[in-house]
Amino acid sequence: MLIKIITFIIGFILSSISLTFIILYLNIINLGYTFLDFLNFIIRKWELYLFFIGIILMIIGLRKDKNNDLCL
């Protein structure tokens, strides 16, 4: 149970940090680039992959066990 909580917390931290950087990169649009240029830029950054890794870790942390035994 503790491993699932730690996995969820690590996933949440990774996804929130990477989403912050992705939002900060939206300033590129103000410099005259188009939205397609922004997407082309963001696909090549490591923050996008870190965001997806964080989401996957949160899903793993929220997944229910198949074992329905009472743990005392």
VEXTIZA-736403 format. One line per 10 residues: number of its first residue (from 1); their letters; for each residue z negated, y negated, x of N, C-alpha, C. Coordinates in steps of 0.02 Angstrom, whole numbers, always signed. Layout:
% residues N
NUM = A = Z/Y/X/Z/Y/X/Z/Y/X  ...
//
This chain:
% residues 72
1 = MLIKIITFII = +0/+60/+41/+0/+0/+0/+0/-63/+43  -39/-61/+97/-42/-119/+141/+24/-132/+176  +60/-79/+192/+125/-86/+225/+174/-119/+178  +171/-103/+113/+216/-135/+65/+201/-209/+58  +138/-228/+60/+119/-299/+55/+142/-336/+117  +133/-306/+176/+155/-338/+238/+231/-344/+239  +266/-292/+216/+339/-294/+213/+363/-350/+167  +331/-357/+109/+350/-410/+63/+337/-479/+93  +280/-487/+126/+263/-552/+156/+312/-570/+212  +329/-522/+254/+377/-535/+307/+446/-552/+278
11 = GFILSSISLT = +467/-516/+226/+530/-531/+193/+531/-600/+162  +475/-619/+132/+470/-685/+101/+474/-740/+153  +440/-731/+208/+441/-781/+262/+511/-787/+292  +543/-731/+306/+611/-733/+334/+660/-767/+287  +657/-750/+223/+704/-779/+176/+691/-853/+164  +628/-873/+163/+614/-944/+151/+633/-987/+211  +621/-963/+272/+642/-1000/+331/+717/-1007/+334  +752/-952/+322/+825/-955/+326/+855/-997/+269  +825/-994/+210/+851/-1036/+156/+840/-1110/+170  +785/-1126/+204/+774/-1196/+224/+829/-1220/+271
21 = FIILYLNIIN = +848/-1179/+319/+902/-1198/+365/+969/-1203/+329  +981/-1158/+282/+1044/-1161/+244/+1048/-1226/+204  +993/-1246/+174/+992/-1309/+136/+1002/-1368/+184  +972/-1365/+243/+982/-1419/+291/+1054/-1423/+314  +1089/-1367/+317/+1159/-1367/+337/+1204/-1397/+283  +1178/-1410/+224/+1218/-1442/+172/+1237/-1513/+191  +1204/-1542/+241/+1221/-1609/+264/+1290/-1612/+295  +1319/-1555/+311/+1387/-1553/+338/+1437/-1580/+287  +1422/-1568/+224/+1468/-1592/+171/+1471/-1668/+171  +1416/-1701/+188/+1415/-1774/+191/+1457/-1802/+248
31 = LGYTFLDFLN = +1471/-1762/+298/+1510/-1784/+355/+1585/-1781/+342  +1605/-1760/+284/+1676/-1759/+268/+1706/-1690/+264  +1666/-1639/+275/+1693/-1571/+270/+1694/-1549/+196  +1738/-1503/+181/+1742/-1477/+112/+1692/-1420/+104  +1686/-1397/+42/+1639/-1342/+28/+1664/-1278/+61  +1729/-1268/+64/+1755/-1208/+98/+1741/-1211/+173  +1744/-1270/+203/+1725/-1277/+273/+1651/-1260/+283  +1610/-1281/+235/+1538/-1265/+238/+1527/-1190/+234  +1561/-1156/+187/+1554/-1084/+182/+1578/-1048/+245  +1632/-1073/+273/+1658/-1044/+335/+1608/-1054/+392
41 = FIIRKWELYL = +1573/-1110/+392/+1523/-1124/+444/+1461/-1081/+434  +1438/-1075/+371/+1375/-1041/+358/+1381/-965/+366  +1440/-938/+357/+1449/-866/+365/+1439/-846/+438  +1453/-890/+484/+1447/-875/+555/+1377/-888/+584  +1332/-912/+543/+1264/-927/+567/+1217/-868/+555  +1167/-860/+597/+1122/-804/+592/+1073/-812/+534  +1065/-873/+509/+1018/-884/+455/+1039/-850/+391  +1104/-844/+380/+1128/-810/+320/+1109/-736/+322  +1118/-705/+379/+1101/-634/+386/+1025/-624/+381  +987/-672/+409/+914/-669/+404/+891/-675/+332
51 = FFIGIILMII = +926/-714/+292/+910/-721/+222/+919/-655/+185  +975/-620/+198/+987/-556/+165/+937/-502/+189  +919/-504/+252/+869/-457/+277/+802/-469/+243  +784/-533/+234/+721/-549/+199/+722/-527/+127  +778/-534/+92/+783/-511/+23/+776/-436/+19  +808/-400/+66/+804/-327/+67/+731/-305/+80  +697/-339/+126/+627/-321/+139/+583/-335/+78  +596/-388/+42/+557/-401/-18/+570/-348/-72  +631/-326/-79/+646/-273/-127/+611/-208/-107  +611/-193/-43/+576/-133/-19/+501/-139/-32
61 = GLRKDKNNDL = +474/-198/-22/+402/-208/-34/+383/-204/-107  +429/-221/-152/+414/-219/-224/+430/-151/-256  +463/-108/-219/+483/-44/-247/+422/-2/-264  +424/+33/-321/+367/+73/-342/+370/+142/-309  +311/+170/-298/+307/+237/-271/+322/+288/-326  +350/+344/-305/+362/+398/-352/+299/+440/-362  +251/+430/-320/+189/+466/-323/+142/+431/-372  +123/+464/-425/+81/+434/-477/+8/+457/-471  -13/+481/-413/-81/+505/-403/-128/+446/-399  -188/+458/-421/-241/+408/-417/-269/+409/-346
71 = CL = -266/+353/-312/-292/+349/-243/-361/+320/-244  -408/+358/-221/-477/+334/-218/-499/+322/-147
//
